Structures are given as structure tokens and as C-alpha cells.
Amino acid sequence: MGGLVDADFISVAWAMVAAIASLSLAVVAIAFARRADDAEHGEYCAAYNAMAHITGG
């Protein structure tokens, strides 16, 4: 027969959806990891603001 059967087309489409979903999850994981790295900067800002009345800032 040859050609692309409907079942083959649907399985290829689902494989593409699964690949896009997994890449999206990877992007979200990277974003959360970078946000955790920024936590140290937030602590620095909190300490600086706590000393603002001493430094005059």
C-alpha cells in the first residue's frame, strides 16, 4: 500500500507533542534553577536595606 496511514500520522503527532512538552519542562527547570541562584542577591539587598539608616542610604 505505502503512504502514511492515519495511525502512523497520529503516533508521529503525539511524539512531537511529547518532545515539545519535555523541552518545555526543561526550560522551566532551568528558569527555577536560575531563580534559586538569585536568592543570594536578595539576601544581600535585604542586609543592605537593614543597614540603610546607619549608612545614610
FIRORO-649716 format. One record per residue: residue number from 1; residue in one letter; chain; z, y, x of N, C-alpha, C in turn. Coordinates in steps of 0.001 Angstrom, whole numbers. Atoms other than C-alpha are relative to their C-alpha. Layout:
# FIRORO-649716
<node num="NUM" residuo="A" cadena="A" n_pz="Z" n_py="Y" n_px="X" ca_pz="Z" ca_py="Y" ca_px="X" c_pz="Z" c_py="Y" c_px="X"/>
...
//
This chain:
# FIRORO-649716
<node num="1" residuo="M" cadena="A" n_pz="0" n_py="-1187" n_px="819" ca_pz="0" ca_py="0" ca_px="0" c_pz="0" c_py="1260" c_px="870"/>
<node num="2" residuo="G" cadena="A" n_pz="-48" n_py="-1169" n_px="-872" ca_pz="1058" ca_py="2568" ca_px="2599" c_pz="534" c_py="1219" c_px="-732"/>
<node num="3" residuo="G" cadena="A" n_pz="-493" n_py="-1230" n_px="603" ca_pz="2215" ca_py="6094" ca_px="1966" c_pz="1516" c_py="31" c_px="-60"/>
<node num="4" residuo="L" cadena="A" n_pz="-1442" n_py="-207" n_px="96" ca_pz="5662" ca_py="7406" ca_px="1260" c_pz="464" c_py="-339" c_px="-1406"/>
<node num="5" residuo="V" cadena="A" n_pz="-525" n_py="433" n_px="1290" ca_pz="7436" ca_py="5594" ca_px="-1554" c_pz="1135" c_py="946" c_px="-400"/>
<node num="6" residuo="D" cadena="A" n_pz="-1042" n_py="-904" n_px="486" ca_pz="9865" ca_py="7561" ca_px="-3743" c_pz="1359" c_py="-309" c_px="618"/>
<node num="7" residuo="A" cadena="A" n_pz="-1295" n_py="377" n_px="-573" ca_pz="12861" ca_py="5609" ca_px="-2424" c_pz="82" c_py="444" c_px="1453"/>
<node num="8" residuo="D" cadena="A" n_pz="18" n_py="-445" n_px="-1394" ca_pz="11844" ca_py="6378" ca_px="1159" c_pz="168" c_py="1517" c_px="82"/>
<node num="9" residuo="F" cadena="A" n_pz="-100" n_py="-1461" n_px="7" ca_pz="11446" ca_py="10061" ca_px="343" c_pz="1429" c_py="456" c_px="-301"/>
<node num="10" residuo="I" cadena="A" n_pz="-1365" n_py="-366" n_px="374" ca_pz="14872" ca_py="10230" ca_px="-1307" c_pz="965" c_py="-301" c_px="1137"/>
<node num="11" residuo="S" cadena="A" n_pz="-904" n_py="323" n_px="-1104" ca_pz="16568" ca_py="8478" ca_px="1626" c_pz="-201" c_py="952" c_px="1167"/>
<node num="12" residuo="V" cadena="A" n_pz="243" n_py="-984" n_px="-1050" ca_pz="14908" ca_py="10853" ca_px="4085" c_pz="628" c_py="1339" c_px="-382"/>
<node num="13" residuo="A" cadena="A" n_pz="-589" n_py="-1250" n_px="462" ca_pz="16011" ca_py="13822" ca_px="1983" c_pz="1526" c_py="-45" c_px="130"/>
<node num="14" residuo="W" cadena="A" n_pz="-1452" n_py="110" n_px="-127" ca_pz="19611" ca_py="12529" ca_px="1884" c_pz="430" c_py="16" c_px="1463"/>
<node num="15" residuo="A" cadena="A" n_pz="-310" n_py="-34" n_px="-1435" ca_pz="19551" ca_py="12001" ca_px="5656" c_pz="-39" c_py="1436" c_px="514"/>
<node num="16" residuo="M" cadena="A" n_pz="62" n_py="-1408" n_px="-404" ca_pz="18510" ca_py="15636" ca_px="6086" c_pz="1200" c_py="772" c_px="-532"/>
<node num="17" residuo="V" cadena="A" n_pz="-1177" n_py="-662" n_px="571" ca_pz="21298" ca_py="16792" ca_px="3751" c_pz="1241" c_py="-367" c_px="810"/>
<node num="18" residuo="A" cadena="A" n_pz="-1156" n_py="438" n_px="-784" ca_pz="23830" ca_py="14737" ca_px="5729" c_pz="7" c_py="665" c_px="1378"/>
<node num="19" residuo="A" cadena="A" n_pz="72" n_py="-650" n_px="-1306" ca_pz="22595" ca_py="16197" ca_px="9030" c_pz="385" c_py="1473" c_px="-102"/>
<node num="20" residuo="I" cadena="A" n_pz="-331" n_py="-1414" n_px="181" ca_pz="22843" ca_py="19760" ca_px="7718" c_pz="1492" c_py="154" c_px="-281"/>
<node num="21" residuo="A" cadena="A" n_pz="-1429" n_py="-71" n_px="303" ca_pz="26340" ca_py="19101" ca_px="6344" c_pz="837" c_py="-222" c_px="1250"/>
<node num="22" residuo="S" cadena="A" n_pz="-777" n_py="256" n_px="-1212" ca_pz="27554" ca_py="17674" ca_px="9650" c_pz="-114" c_py="1161" c_px="979"/>
<node num="23" residuo="L" cadena="A" n_pz="145" n_py="-1168" n_px="-865" ca_pz="26143" ca_py="20626" ca_px="11580" c_pz="832" c_py="1172" c_px="-530"/>
<node num="24" residuo="S" cadena="A" n_pz="-810" n_py="-1061" n_px="590" ca_pz="27852" ca_py="22992" ca_px="9153" c_pz="1479" c_py="-214" c_px="312"/>
<node num="25" residuo="L" cadena="A" n_pz="-1391" n_py="298" n_px="-338" ca_pz="31176" ca_py="21237" ca_px="9730" c_pz="283" c_py="286" c_px="1469"/>
<node num="26" residuo="A" cadena="A" n_pz="-178" n_py="-301" n_px="-1421" ca_pz="30661" ca_py="21571" ca_px="13481" c_pz="140" c_py="1500" c_px="213"/>
<node num="27" residuo="V" cadena="A" n_pz="-87" n_py="-1459" n_px="-117" ca_pz="30108" ca_py="25325" ca_px="13106" c_pz="1373" c_py="491" c_px="-473"/>
<node num="28" residuo="V" cadena="A" n_pz="-1316" n_py="-389" n_px="509" ca_pz="33295" ca_py="25639" ca_px="11032" c_pz="1091" c_py="-378" c_px="996"/>
<node num="29" residuo="A" cadena="A" n_pz="-998" n_py="422" n_px="-985" ca_pz="35272" ca_py="23663" ca_px="13628" c_pz="8" c_py="933" c_px="1203"/>
<node num="30" residuo="I" cadena="A" n_pz="81" n_py="-937" n_px="-1126" ca_pz="34033" ca_py="25965" ca_px="16398" c_pz="627" c_py="1336" c_px="-387"/>
<node num="31" residuo="A" cadena="A" n_pz="-565" n_py="-1272" n_px="444" ca_pz="34970" ca_py="29029" ca_px="14355" c_pz="1526" c_py="-64" c_px="-46"/>
<node num="32" residuo="F" cadena="A" n_pz="-1457" n_py="137" n_px="35" ca_pz="38512" ca_py="27716" ca_px="13773" c_pz="584" c_py="-93" c_px="1402"/>
<node num="33" residuo="A" cadena="A" n_pz="-496" n_py="102" n_px="-1376" ca_pz="38887" ca_py="26866" ca_px="17464" c_pz="16" c_py="1375" c_px="658"/>
<node num="34" residuo="R" cadena="A" n_pz="28" n_py="-1348" n_px="-578" ca_pz="37863" ca_py="30388" ca_px="18461" c_pz="1061" c_py="882" c_px="-624"/>
<node num="35" residuo="R" cadena="A" n_pz="-1035" n_py="-790" n_px="665" ca_pz="40237" ca_py="31878" ca_px="15900" c_pz="1374" c_py="-329" c_px="588"/>
<node num="36" residuo="A" cadena="A" n_pz="-1270" n_py="383" n_px="-620" ca_pz="43108" ca_py="29910" ca_px="17468" c_pz="147" c_py="656" c_px="1368"/>
<node num="37" residuo="D" cadena="A" n_pz="-62" n_py="-663" n_px="-1296" ca_pz="42220" ca_py="31406" ca_px="20862" c_pz="386" c_py="1469" c_px="-145"/>
<node num="38" residuo="D" cadena="A" n_pz="-324" n_py="-1404" n_px="227" ca_pz="42590" ca_py="34885" ca_px="19372" c_pz="1473" c_py="211" c_px="-373"/>
<node num="39" residuo="A" cadena="A" n_pz="-1400" n_py="-123" n_px="397" ca_pz="46202" ca_py="34137" ca_px="18385" c_pz="816" c_py="678" c_px="1101"/>
<node num="40" residuo="E" cadena="A" n_pz="-724" n_py="-634" n_px="-1099" ca_pz="47413" ca_py="35182" ca_px="21850" c_pz="-201" c_py="1513" c_px="-26"/>
<node num="41" residuo="H" cadena="A" n_pz="273" n_py="-1432" n_px="78" ca_pz="45736" ca_py="38548" ca_px="21424" c_pz="822" c_py="646" c_px="-1117"/>
<node num="42" residuo="G" cadena="A" n_pz="-795" n_py="-518" n_px="1097" ca_pz="47518" ca_py="39000" ca_px="18116" c_pz="1456" c_py="167" c_px="387"/>
<node num="43" residuo="E" cadena="A" n_pz="-1382" n_py="-122" n_px="-456" ca_pz="50881" ca_py="38342" ca_px="19743" c_pz="153" c_py="1190" c_px="939"/>
<node num="44" residuo="Y" cadena="A" n_pz="-36" n_py="-1144" n_px="-915" ca_pz="50053" ca_py="40913" ca_px="22411" c_pz="43" c_py="1303" c_px="-796"/>
<node num="45" residuo="C" cadena="A" n_pz="31" n_py="-1214" n_px="818" ca_pz="49266" ca_py="43517" ca_px="19759" c_pz="1332" c_py="200" c_px="-712"/>
<node num="46" residuo="A" cadena="A" n_pz="-1284" n_py="-119" n_px="679" ca_pz="52500" ca_py="42754" ca_px="17905" c_pz="1067" c_py="509" c_px="959"/>
<node num="47" residuo="A" cadena="A" n_pz="-980" n_py="-458" n_px="-988" ca_pz="54531" ca_py="43220" ca_px="21087" c_pz="-248" c_py="1463" c_px="352"/>
<node num="48" residuo="Y" cadena="A" n_pz="328" n_py="-1392" n_px="-315" ca_pz="52714" ca_py="46457" ca_px="21864" c_pz="456" c_py="929" c_px="-1129"/>
<node num="49" residuo="N" cadena="A" n_pz="-414" n_py="-825" n_px="1138" ca_pz="53343" ca_py="47807" ca_px="18372" c_pz="1513" c_py="79" c_px="-115"/>
<node num="50" residuo="A" cadena="A" n_pz="-1456" n_py="-19" n_px="58" ca_pz="57017" ca_py="46836" ca_px="18592" c_pz="588" c_py="995" c_px="1009"/>
<node num="51" residuo="M" cadena="A" n_pz="-484" n_py="-916" n_px="-1030" ca_pz="57344" ca_py="48986" ca_px="21724" c_pz="-580" c_py="1399" c_px="-152"/>
<node num="52" residuo="A" cadena="A" n_pz="685" n_py="-1281" n_px="164" ca_pz="55369" ca_py="51927" ca_px="20326" c_pz="987" c_py="1171" c_px="-12"/>
<node num="53" residuo="H" cadena="A" n_pz="-964" n_py="-1106" n_px="54" ca_pz="58493" ca_py="54003" ca_px="19674" c_pz="574" c_py="318" c_px="1400"/>
<node num="54" residuo="I" cadena="A" n_pz="-493" n_py="-225" n_px="-1369" ca_pz="59525" ca_py="53580" ca_px="23335" c_pz="-1070" c_py="674" c_px="849"/>
<node num="55" residuo="T" cadena="A" n_pz="1083" n_py="-504" n_px="-828" ca_pz="56143" ca_py="54308" ca_px="24878" c_pz="-600" c_py="1286" c_px="-555"/>
<node num="56" residuo="G" cadena="A" n_pz="549" n_py="-1225" n_px="595" ca_pz="55325" ca_py="57168" ca_px="22526" c_pz="-1359" c_py="-185" c_px="-611"/>
<node num="57" residuo="G" cadena="A" n_pz="1330" n_py="277" n_px="544" ca_pz="52176" ca_py="55460" ca_px="21226" c_pz="34" c_py="-254" c_px="-1393"/>
//
